[in-house]
Amino acid sequence: MKFTSKSPEETLNLGYRFGKKLKSGAVVALIGELGTGKTLFTKGIARALGVKEYEYVNSPSFVIVKEYKPKKKIPLYHFDLYRLESGHDLDTIGYEEYFYSNGITVIEWADRAMDILPEKHISVKFKHSGKNKRRITIEK
């Protein structure tokens, strides 16, 4: 599925609609350049999952992963692999416990860890398409 976002609000809302359809255990691989909307899309997912302060969701590029556990809802595990060279840099944090859990795992810069992602994951690709436009492609 292909979408064009013309504003940050549209990207957030697309993430929200997408997040509403996610099932427990889903792994979402976000791929795209800096500033293409990966974090905004993740905020939308967080909102859909019931994260109360979803607007404060930000890229965990220095801590690698942040956990959001809404009351009586599916937890969100938000990874940012920007500072890593390969997926194997995650071996020390036990990434398998997140990837193969009942939560929803969203991974920014997932192209740096394609070798360790579960076979069944959803890829979401972001690309600049003009001043404020983004092309967003969702592939299962």
Backbone as a chain_set.jsonl record, in Angstrom:
{"seq": "MKFTSKSPEETLNLGYRFGKKLKSGAVVALIGELGTGKTLFTKGIARALGVKEYEYVNSPSFVIVKEYKPKKKIPLYHFDLYRLESGHDLDTIGYEEYFYSNGITVIEWADRAMDILPEKHISVKFKHSGKNKRRITIEK", "coords": {"N": [[0.84, -1.179, 0.0], [0.524, 2.205, -0.804], [1.079, 5.537, 0.221], [0.685, 9.107, 0.305], [1.896, 11.633, 2.247], [1.154, 14.881, 3.2], [1.718, 16.491, 5.266], [2.941, 16.856, 8.677], [0.843, 16.191, 10.42], [-0.759, 14.511, 8.86], [0.974, 12.321, 8.587], [1.182, 11.479, 11.256], [-1.517, 10.778, 11.688], [-1.798, 8.706, 9.82], [-0.074, 6.828, 10.948], [-1.544, 6.355, 13.26], [-3.949, 5.19, 12.26], [-2.838, 2.915, 11.083], [-1.686, 1.742, 13.357], [-3.977, 1.016, 14.788], [-4.732, -1.301, 13.531], [-2.823, -3.159, 14.107], [-1.721, -6.235, 15.485], [-1.157, -8.077, 18.508], [2.218, -8.921, 19.084], [3.261, -8.042, 16.696], [5.872, -6.929, 14.519], [7.331, -4.047, 13.39], [9.104, -2.649, 10.851], [10.73, 0.254, 10.277], [11.884, 2.227, 7.673], [13.956, 4.655, 6.259], [15.206, 7.911, 5.299], [16.725, 10.504, 7.372], [14.376, 12.669, 8.906], [12.051, 11.926, 7.542], [9.694, 11.138, 8.716], [9.462, 8.928, 10.403], [9.463, 8.837, 13.251], [7.208, 10.405, 13.866], [5.214, 8.805, 12.735], [5.468, 6.63, 14.432], [4.611, 7.831, 16.81], [1.919, 8.066, 16.191], [1.197, 5.359, 16.137], [1.657, 4.773, 18.831], [-0.321, 6.366, 20.011], [-2.602, 5.049, 19.012], [-2.373, 2.67, 20.387], [-2.958, 3.407, 22.915], [-1.147, 4.84, 24.483], [-0.77, 7.172, 26.854], [0.618, 9.707, 26.921], [1.427, 10.116, 24.21], [2.407, 12.099, 22.527], [4.884, 12.738, 23.513], [6.547, 10.743, 22.767], [9.649, 9.884, 21.543], [12.62, 9.485, 19.471], [14.573, 6.816, 20.542], [17.455, 7.062, 20.317], [19.835, 7.154, 21.809], [19.468, 5.409, 23.903], [18.644, 3.122, 22.731], [16.254, 1.444, 23.056], [12.892, 2.068, 24.053], [10.283, 1.519, 26.356], [6.789, 1.421, 26.392], [4.005, 1.122, 28.318], [0.838, 0.954, 28.232], [-2.049, 1.055, 30.381], [-3.665, -2.023, 30.798], [-3.379, -2.651, 28.102], [-1.744, -3.487, 24.973], [1.787, -3.607, 25.142], [4.204, -1.216, 23.854], [7.217, -1.392, 22.157], [9.817, 0.54, 21.359], [12.335, 0.903, 19.168], [15.439, 2.399, 18.138], [17.793, 2.306, 15.772], [19.764, 3.884, 14.734], [22.373, 4.581, 15.573], [23.761, 2.23, 15.45], [25.886, -0.297, 13.968], [25.278, -2.801, 12.983], [22.687, -5.326, 13.216], [23.523, -7.175, 15.043], [24.69, -5.794, 17.072], [22.749, -5.548, 18.919], [22.659, -7.83, 20.391], [23.491, -7.917, 23.081], [21.447, -6.771, 24.546], [19.314, -8.429, 24.566], [17.395, -8.553, 22.43], [15.621, -10.395, 21.321], [13.694, -10.967, 23.215], [11.994, -8.815, 22.999], [11.306, -8.715, 20.223], [9.999, -11.134, 19.87], [7.801, -11.118, 21.526], [4.613, -10.5, 23.153], [4.063, -7.916, 22.704], [3.971, -4.845, 20.723], [6.428, -4.184, 18.444], [8.339, -1.572, 17.263], [10.667, -0.479, 14.957], [12.94, 1.897, 14.263], [15.132, 2.82, 11.612], [15.483, 0.253, 10.707], [16.677, -1.04, 8.582], [19.284, -1.459, 9.238], [19.351, -3.772, 10.606], [18.299, -5.953, 9.295], [19.064, -8.573, 9.08], [18.473, -9.795, 11.484], [15.821, -9.51, 12.004], [12.505, -10.77, 12.611], [11.136, -13.233, 10.395], [8.498, -12.794, 9.673], [7.533, -9.748, 9.422], [6.482, -6.316, 9.231], [7.207, -4.019, 6.781], [7.779, -0.563, 6.592], [8.284, 1.986, 4.495], [9.808, 5.124, 4.093], [9.997, 8.129, 2.267], [11.364, 11.184, 1.073], [9.421, 13.454, -0.808], [9.245, 15.925, -2.074], [8.862, 19.315, -0.776], [7.207, 19.32, 1.689], [6.143, 16.836, 1.446], [5.767, 13.315, 1.83], [6.44, 10.046, 0.79], [4.985, 7.074, 1.66], [5.299, 3.732, 2.078], [3.783, 0.683, 2.702], [4.588, -2.585, 3.368], [3.874, -5.999, 3.595]], "CA": [[0.0, 0.0, 0.0], [1.297, 3.439, -0.911], [0.405, 6.733, 0.696], [1.43, 10.359, 0.256], [1.581, 12.515, 3.362], [1.455, 16.264, 2.853], [1.971, 17.264, 6.486], [3.213, 16.031, 9.859], [-0.43, 15.7, 10.961], [-1.172, 13.36, 8.043], [1.85, 11.199, 8.927], [0.734, 11.039, 12.574], [-2.813, 10.113, 11.528], [-1.569, 7.44, 9.128], [0.458, 5.935, 11.986], [-2.666, 6.015, 14.146], [-4.814, 4.222, 11.564], [-2.036, 1.706, 10.951], [-1.561, 1.177, 14.702], [-5.261, 0.419, 15.175], [-4.854, -2.606, 12.873], [-1.747, -4.062, 14.534], [-2.057, -7.297, 16.431], [-0.135, -8.433, 19.486], [3.35, -9.654, 18.533], [3.703, -7.464, 15.422], [7.155, -6.235, 14.419], [7.219, -3.062, 12.321], [10.424, -2.16, 10.461], [10.648, 1.571, 9.64], [13.087, 2.449, 6.872], [13.914, 5.934, 5.564], [16.215, 8.912, 5.644], [16.412, 11.446, 8.451], [13.354, 13.658, 8.649], [10.981, 11.473, 6.647], [8.458, 10.927, 9.456], [9.438, 7.651, 11.13], [9.079, 9.054, 14.647], [5.806, 10.855, 13.873], [4.424, 7.608, 12.465], [5.507, 5.864, 15.683], [3.714, 8.523, 17.749], [0.565, 7.676, 15.817], [1.013, 3.986, 16.624], [1.549, 4.863, 20.295], [-1.667, 6.897, 20.296], [-3.561, 3.976, 18.725], [-2.235, 1.634, 21.412], [-3.411, 3.933, 24.195], [-0.09, 5.495, 25.25], [-1.396, 8.418, 27.309], [1.374, 10.889, 26.505], [2.04, 9.715, 22.942], [3.096, 13.226, 21.894], [6.245, 12.8, 24.03], [7.34, 9.644, 22.212], [10.737, 10.376, 20.7], [13.554, 8.439, 19.062], [15.486, 6.4, 21.611], [18.729, 6.803, 19.654], [20.944, 6.969, 22.747], [19.184, 4.281, 24.807], [18.291, 2.046, 21.792], [14.855, 1.01, 23.133], [12.023, 2.597, 25.107], [9.083, 0.711, 26.551], [5.579, 2.135, 26.782], [3.048, 0.109, 28.753], [-0.471, 1.515, 28.6], [-2.831, 0.194, 31.275], [-4.525, -3.051, 30.2], [-3.228, -2.638, 26.646], [-0.524, -4.099, 24.438], [2.944, -2.717, 25.279], [4.926, -0.767, 22.666], [8.671, -1.375, 22.289], [10.268, 1.453, 20.311], [13.773, 0.839, 18.946], [16.077, 3.283, 17.168], [19.086, 1.675, 15.485], [20.564, 4.85, 13.986], [23.769, 4.598, 16.011], [24.337, 0.886, 15.384], [26.454, -0.706, 12.685], [24.553, -3.989, 12.506], [21.72, -5.85, 14.158], [24.183, -7.974, 16.083], [24.996, -4.902, 18.19], [21.634, -5.688, 19.861], [22.759, -9.112, 21.097], [23.692, -7.749, 24.522], [20.248, -6.291, 25.256], [18.252, -9.433, 24.509], [16.356, -8.067, 21.524], [14.645, -11.456, 21.034], [12.602, -10.857, 24.183], [11.087, -7.8, 22.474], [10.849, -9.088, 18.885], [9.139, -12.323, 19.925], [6.915, -10.961, 22.685], [3.222, -10.198, 22.817], [3.941, -6.479, 22.488], [4.187, -4.33, 19.376], [7.795, -3.681, 18.341], [8.556, -0.652, 16.152], [12.117, -0.319, 14.852], [13.427, 2.915, 13.336], [16.405, 2.459, 10.987], [15.479, -1.217, 10.71], [17.544, -1.551, 7.53], [20.573, -1.802, 9.851], [19.215, -5.036, 11.348], [17.448, -6.859, 8.531], [19.522, -9.951, 9.286], [17.965, -10.37, 12.744], [14.371, -9.303, 12.124], [11.692, -11.97, 12.369], [10.738, -13.4, 8.997], [7.205, -12.12, 9.522], [7.501, -8.377, 9.918], [5.867, -5.358, 8.307], [8.13, -2.94, 6.421], [7.184, 0.724, 6.242], [9.367, 2.766, 3.9], [9.537, 6.558, 4.041], [10.864, 8.808, 1.305], [11.037, 12.579, 0.764], [8.771, 13.568, -2.109], [8.922, 17.349, -2.171], [9.14, 20.093, 0.428], [6.531, 18.768, 2.868], [5.514, 15.574, 1.08], [6.471, 12.062, 2.113], [5.835, 8.834, 0.255], [5.045, 6.041, 2.681], [4.908, 2.449, 1.483], [3.654, -0.381, 3.697], [4.74, -3.899, 2.741], [3.815, -7.113, 4.547]], "C": [[0.884, 1.24, 0.0], [0.443, 4.632, -0.509], [1.3, 7.941, 0.441], [0.948, 11.206, 1.419], [2.029, 13.92, 2.985], [1.749, 17.122, 4.07], [2.329, 16.316, 7.63], [1.936, 15.426, 10.439], [-0.918, 14.478, 10.182], [-0.327, 12.13, 8.367], [1.455, 10.619, 10.283], [-0.574, 10.254, 12.459], [-2.7, 8.788, 10.782], [-1.017, 6.4, 10.108], [-0.627, 5.466, 12.932], [-3.559, 4.956, 13.504], [-4.116, 2.874, 11.398], [-1.947, 0.981, 12.301], [-2.825, 0.499, 15.181], [-5.425, -0.993, 14.614], [-3.807, -3.616, 13.338], [-2.245, -5.059, 15.574], [-0.872, -7.542, 17.364], [0.958, -9.267, 18.816], [3.883, -9.09, 17.227], [5.064, -6.791, 15.567], [7.082, -5.348, 13.185], [8.598, -2.461, 12.073], [10.269, -0.855, 9.691], [11.969, 1.877, 8.955], [12.936, 3.786, 6.149], [14.972, 6.876, 6.069], [15.783, 9.729, 6.861], [15.3, 12.389, 8.006], [12.229, 13.23, 7.731], [9.695, 11.112, 7.379], [8.37, 9.637, 10.248], [8.968, 7.832, 12.574], [7.64, 9.547, 14.757], [4.862, 9.678, 13.652], [4.345, 6.753, 13.728], [4.623, 6.504, 16.746], [2.26, 8.163, 17.468], [0.242, 6.267, 16.284], [0.817, 4.003, 18.134], [0.17, 5.366, 20.708], [-2.726, 5.812, 20.092], [-3.54, 2.893, 19.795], [-2.645, 2.128, 22.8], [-2.318, 4.518, 25.065], [-0.581, 6.899, 25.567], [-0.683, 9.669, 26.786], [2.147, 10.589, 25.227], [2.819, 10.858, 22.281], [4.533, 13.386, 22.383], [7.106, 11.627, 23.578], [8.402, 10.257, 21.307], [11.713, 9.241, 20.397], [14.507, 8.095, 20.196], [16.893, 6.124, 21.088], [19.909, 6.633, 20.604], [20.726, 5.79, 23.687], [18.764, 3.032, 24.031], [16.817, 1.638, 21.86], [14.149, 1.702, 24.294], [10.776, 1.73, 25.155], [7.942, 1.607, 27.011], [4.533, 1.075, 27.107], [1.745, 0.756, 29.194], [-1.234, 0.532, 29.479], [-3.732, -0.738, 30.47], [-4.474, -3.067, 28.678], [-1.92, -3.316, 26.263], [0.646, -3.129, 24.617], [3.571, -2.381, 23.921], [6.406, -0.738, 23.002], [9.207, -0.608, 21.088], [11.791, 1.449, 20.247], [14.212, 1.924, 17.972], [17.498, 2.769, 16.972], [20.047, 2.598, 14.749], [22.053, 4.766, 14.333], [24.459, 3.23, 15.933], [24.91, 0.597, 13.998], [25.751, -1.92, 12.111], [23.586, -4.441, 13.593], [22.35, -6.62, 15.289], [24.673, -7.116, 17.256], [23.904, -4.978, 19.256], [21.712, -6.963, 20.696], [22.821, -8.948, 22.611], [22.447, -7.275, 25.27], [19.09, -7.28, 25.183], [17.089, -9.019, 23.627], [15.272, -9.109, 21.249], [13.449, -11.376, 21.979], [11.574, -9.814, 23.748], [10.456, -8.27, 21.16], [9.841, -10.234, 18.92], [8.23, -12.31, 21.15], [5.48, -10.77, 22.211], [2.996, -8.705, 22.591], [4.022, -6.135, 21.011], [5.589, -3.739, 19.372], [7.911, -2.826, 17.091], [10.038, -0.314, 16.131], [12.447, 0.744, 13.805], [14.819, 2.522, 12.859], [16.58, 0.937, 10.946], [16.366, -1.814, 9.626], [18.931, -1.913, 8.059], [20.526, -3.146, 10.57], [18.355, -6.051, 10.598], [17.808, -8.328, 8.77], [18.994, -10.588, 10.575], [16.46, -10.183, 12.928], [13.627, -10.623, 11.931], [11.281, -12.035, 10.897], [9.42, -12.687, 8.719], [7.278, -10.762, 10.206], [6.866, -7.503, 8.843], [6.9, -4.264, 8.05], [7.336, -1.697, 6.053], [8.334, 1.61, 5.779], [8.927, 4.205, 3.704], [10.521, 7.208, 3.077], [10.392, 10.251, 1.123], [10.451, 12.624, -0.64], [8.347, 15.014, -2.344], [9.118, 18.012, -0.832], [8.501, 19.506, 1.689], [5.888, 17.413, 2.597], [6.424, 14.392, 1.431], [5.712, 10.936, 1.426], [6.051, 7.728, 1.276], [4.476, 4.769, 2.07], [4.908, 1.382, 2.565], [3.66, -1.708, 2.967], [4.687, -4.958, 3.806], [4.699, -8.234, 4.092]], "O": [[1.876, 1.306, 0.726], [-0.738, 4.725, -0.845], [2.522, 7.815, 0.371], [-0.246, 11.466, 1.565], [3.147, 14.12, 2.509], [1.999, 18.321, 3.949], [2.053, 15.118, 7.561], [1.941, 14.283, 10.896], [-1.428, 13.525, 10.77], [-0.85, 11.017, 8.418], [1.4, 9.399, 10.442], [-0.719, 9.191, 13.063], [-3.432, 7.846, 11.084], [-1.435, 5.243, 10.1], [-0.631, 4.311, 13.359], [-3.885, 3.947, 14.129], [-4.736, 1.822, 11.555], [-2.112, -0.237, 12.374], [-2.758, -0.493, 15.907], [-6.178, -1.793, 15.168], [-3.892, -4.797, 13.002], [-3.081, -4.744, 16.421], [0.272, -7.24, 17.026], [0.665, -10.202, 18.071], [4.866, -9.607, 16.694], [5.369, -6.172, 16.587], [6.811, -5.819, 12.081], [9.189, -1.847, 12.961], [9.739, -0.849, 8.579], [13.034, 1.798, 9.566], [11.917, 4.033, 5.502], [15.561, 6.669, 7.129], [14.64, 9.654, 7.313], [15.286, 12.851, 6.865], [11.518, 14.078, 7.192], [8.692, 10.808, 6.732], [7.29, 9.286, 10.723], [8.153, 7.048, 13.059], [6.922, 9.134, 15.668], [3.828, 9.573, 14.312], [3.287, 6.215, 14.057], [3.957, 5.799, 17.504], [1.467, 7.977, 18.391], [-0.858, 6.007, 16.772], [-0.074, 3.336, 18.659], [-0.432, 4.846, 21.648], [-3.639, 5.672, 20.905], [-4.564, 2.271, 20.078], [-2.673, 1.349, 23.753], [-2.519, 4.684, 26.268], [-0.783, 7.715, 24.668], [-1.327, 10.581, 26.268], [3.361, 10.78, 25.162], [3.784, 10.612, 21.558], [5.324, 14.087, 21.751], [8.271, 11.528, 23.964], [8.092, 11.049, 20.417], [11.637, 8.169, 20.998], [15.17, 8.974, 20.748], [17.466, 5.074, 21.377], [20.903, 6.014, 20.226], [21.688, 5.23, 24.212], [18.55, 1.982, 24.637], [16.182, 1.497, 20.815], [14.721, 1.897, 25.367], [10.28, 1.268, 24.127], [8.106, 2.441, 27.902], [4.214, 0.231, 26.269], [1.561, 1.07, 30.37], [-1.083, -0.682, 29.339], [-4.464, -0.303, 29.581], [-5.447, -3.464, 28.036], [-1.105, -3.668, 27.116], [0.521, -1.951, 24.283], [3.48, -3.157, 22.97], [6.814, -0.14, 23.998], [9.071, -1.045, 19.945], [12.458, 1.932, 21.161], [13.452, 2.32, 17.088], [18.308, 2.794, 17.898], [21.045, 2.135, 14.196], [22.897, 4.875, 13.444], [25.622, 3.102, 16.314], [24.477, 1.166, 12.996], [25.638, -2.059, 10.894], [23.661, -3.996, 14.738], [21.781, -6.713, 16.377], [25.029, -7.646, 18.308], [24.11, -4.519, 20.38], [20.911, -7.152, 21.612], [22.259, -9.761, 23.344], [22.393, -7.366, 26.497], [18.001, -6.998, 25.684], [15.93, -9.122, 24.028], [14.127, -8.75, 20.974], [12.322, -11.682, 21.587], [10.399, -9.926, 24.098], [9.236, -8.233, 20.998], [8.933, -10.292, 18.091], [7.93, -13.353, 21.731], [5.182, -10.867, 21.021], [1.874, -8.277, 22.321], [4.127, -7.016, 20.158], [5.908, -2.888, 20.203], [7.62, -3.288, 15.988], [10.606, 0.088, 17.147], [12.259, 0.524, 12.609], [15.599, 1.952, 13.622], [17.68, 0.416, 11.128], [16.769, -2.973, 9.731], [19.679, -2.613, 7.376], [21.543, -3.611, 11.085], [17.745, -6.921, 11.221], [16.954, -9.209, 8.673], [19.069, -11.806, 10.731], [15.894, -10.655, 13.914], [14.071, -11.488, 11.177], [11.104, -11.005, 10.245], [9.244, -12.06, 7.674], [7.105, -10.651, 11.42], [6.734, -7.913, 7.689], [7.408, -3.652, 8.989], [6.359, -1.76, 5.307], [9.234, 1.942, 6.55], [7.83, 4.477, 3.218], [11.709, 6.889, 3.066], [9.194, 10.518, 1.031], [10.917, 11.931, -1.545], [7.221, 15.283, -2.762], [9.494, 17.36, 0.142], [9.205, 19.227, 2.66], [5.157, 16.899, 3.444], [7.65, 14.463, 1.341], [4.483, 10.884, 1.477], [7.178, 7.481, 1.703], [3.335, 4.732, 1.609], [5.905, 1.193, 3.262], [2.853, -1.941, 2.066], [5.373, -4.848, 4.821], [4.784, -9.263, 4.762]]}, "num_chains": 1, "name": "protein.A"}
